[in-house]
Amino acid sequence: MNVTSDERHSAGWRKRCAACNELIAPDATICPHCQRPQVRERRKKVGAILKWLGAVGAIASLVITLSQVTDLFQGLSRHHREVTELVKAGKAEQERGDYPAAFASYENALKLNPASRPAREGEARAAMRWLDNIRGDGHTFTEVADRLLPVLDQAATSAKGSQAADLAAHVGWANFLKYREGSREGVTVEENYRRAIALDPNNVYAHAMWGHWILWQNGNLDEAKRHFSAALASGRERSYVRGLQLSALLNLERPDAEAELVRVANEMRKSGESIPERDRNRILDDYEMAFHDHHALVALLSALPPADAEATFVWLDAGRGDEPQLKNWRRDFVAANLKEIAGDRTEALSTYQSLQKELRGSSSALVSSVDDGIRRLSGKR
């Protein structure tokens, strides 16, 4: 049946076909004209639902992203605090002389943040201080050196001037520690000291370490003295330089080294420097061995002017915990020998004789040396 447009309009047909656009009944599901199903409204509803779901998904995604970003920033903030705390701990440990602990703190800080400049610089400083003050502590020197050398090498790639020279010198020192334990292949010592001085001609570490290296090899004392003098003139790390200088001289069994040791002790006394008890006692051991060898004692006491020679011995001897009487006997014996060396035989003989009376009945090892002095000066055999 054909229905006119007016009839359709008057019948209340207000909906148009989704396919042919003809007017159809509002509740029609099939178009009577083209027989196509009517799904536009349903599609609109589905589309609206899908849009709503998409919006919800976008919001959820944004919330998740914001949560992840927040977690990331919280993690970075936590890492930053941990790195800062480890750097502070490293500084405190280094200040109290616990260099292995300081190095470990900086090392852990760099595991959390490899780009941390304070941790990187602190690790290099701790490595150098550890090498300066190395002890056994259950590890060989080679084991410690092998652990620290990569840190020094890496720090040297960006260092300049005196800092680069300090690092180069400590690379040489680390290699020396390996050398003294028998390592030879690939171990360069003097070359690193030369490189350090090329970077900084007055570098305290390079000069002190090079002076020590020369004497370690039983080398020329005058050459070593020039390096130690340059190190002292730098004005840096004076006690460290003295420590290396004393150690190098004490390791030599040569008359020239023993005389130089006395001269160094005299310089330290006059400049008000302190001397470690261990080194003090080792120098005094040289004196006491010479007490029984007149020629060796003359060589030792002649290294300084008489007044300085006596004052330096008294200064060294004052640090010992012996009874005052024993100290007085030793000092009187040194004074008698100095008078004898100066050619004042009468005064020297008088001092020996007075000391002989005081020693009578004692078990002091000086008894025989005093008797020898009296025989020398009195012409008795």
Secondary structure, DSSP 8 states (H G I E B T S, - for coil): ----HHHHHHTT--EE-TTT--EE-TT-SB-TTT--B--HHHHHHHHHHHHHHHHHHHHHHHHHHHHHHHHHHHHHHHHHHHHHHHHHHHHHHHHTT-HHHHHHHHHHHHHH-TT-HHHHHHHHHHHHHHHHT---TTS-HHHHHHHHHHHHHHHHTT--HHHHHHHHHHHHHHHHHHHHTT--TT--SHHHHHHHHHH-TT-HHHHHHHHHHHHHTT--HHHHHHHHHHHHHTTS-HHHHHHHHHHHHHT---HHHHHHHHHHHHHHHHTT----HHHHHHHHHHHHHHTT-HHHHHHHHTTS-HHHHHHHHHHHHTTS-S-HHHHHHHHHHHHHHHHHHTT-HHHHHHHHHHHHHHHTT---THHHHHHHHHHHHHT--
